[in-house]
Every structure is written in C-alpha cells, then in structure tokens.
Amino acid sequence: MTDRYLSVDQVAELLGTSVRFPRRLVEERRIRYVKVGRHVRIPASALEEFIASRTVEPLRRPRTRYRRAA
C-alpha cells in the first residue's frame, strides 16, 4: 500500500478548482475513491489516471514548404 490518499480539498487544490468539482467527480463516479467512515479519499494514482485520460495531445500539421502569400 504505497498509494497516497488525498482529501477532496487536497484534490481541488492540486487541480486548481473549487471543492465542488472533485465532489461532483465522486458523485458521478468518474474517478476512483475510497470511503473511510463518512470521509472520502481519492488515491493519488486515481487522480493521475483521471488527468492522463483527459489529456488532449496537440495536432501536428505537416509543415508546408511554401508559406501563403499575403
């Protein structure tokens, strides 16, 4: 068990969002979480997976040899 468990407040701070956003992710079951009594904890690996699955890579356009004329 080397995974670190984060509170909803910590996840919101790491994502740079309000506390409402991670709570909504948990409510909609869009991220893994653990309930410890009445507390919700999100594994750091689940947060990394969530970010990785939502990361959009930039499109690479082939370079044209000639630029457009003005």
C-alpha positions in Angstrom: 0.0 0.0 0.0 2.3 2.8 -1.2 -0.6 4.9 -2.7 -1.2 8.2 -1.0 -4.9 9.1 -0.3 -5.9 12.7 -0.8 -8.9 14.5 0.7 -11.4 16.3 -1.6 -9.8 19.6 -0.5 -6.3 18.5 -1.5 -7.6 17.2 -4.9 -9.3 20.6 -5.5 -6.1 22.4 -4.7 -4.0 20.2 -6.9 -6.4 20.7 -9.8 -6.8 24.4 -9.2 -10.6 24.1 -8.9 -13.2 24.6 -6.3 -14.1 21.8 -3.9 -17.3 21.3 -5.8 -15.6 19.8 -8.9 -13.9 16.8 -7.1 -17.1 16.2 -5.2 -19.0 16.0 -8.5 -16.4 13.6 -9.9 -17.0 11.3 -6.9 -20.8 11.7 -7.1 -20.8 10.8 -10.8 -18.3 8.0 -10.2 -15.9 9.5 -12.8 -12.9 8.9 -10.5 -12.0 6.1 -8.1 -12.4 6.9 -4.4 -12.3 5.2 -1.0 -14.8 5.8 1.8 -13.3 5.8 5.2 -16.3 6.1 7.5 -18.0 9.2 6.2 -14.8 10.7 4.7 -14.0 10.4 1.0 -10.4 9.8 0.0 -9.1 9.8 -3.6 -5.9 7.7 -4.3 -3.1 9.8 -5.9 -2.9 7.1 -8.7 -6.6 7.6 -9.5 -6.0 11.4 -9.8 -3.1 10.7 -12.2 -5.2 8.3 -14.3 -8.0 10.9 -14.5 -5.6 13.6 -15.7 -3.9 11.2 -18.2 -7.2 10.1 -19.6 -8.4 13.7 -20.1 -5.2 15.0 -21.6 -5.5 16.1 -25.2 -2.4 16.0 -27.3 -1.9 18.8 -29.8 -2.4 18.2 -33.5 0.7 18.2 -35.6 0.2 19.6 -39.0 2.7 18.7 -41.7 4.9 21.7 -42.5 4.3 23.1 -45.9 7.2 24.1 -47.9 5.8 27.3 -49.0 4.0 29.9 -46.9 0.9 31.6 -48.1 1.2 34.8 -50.0 -0.3 37.9 -48.3 
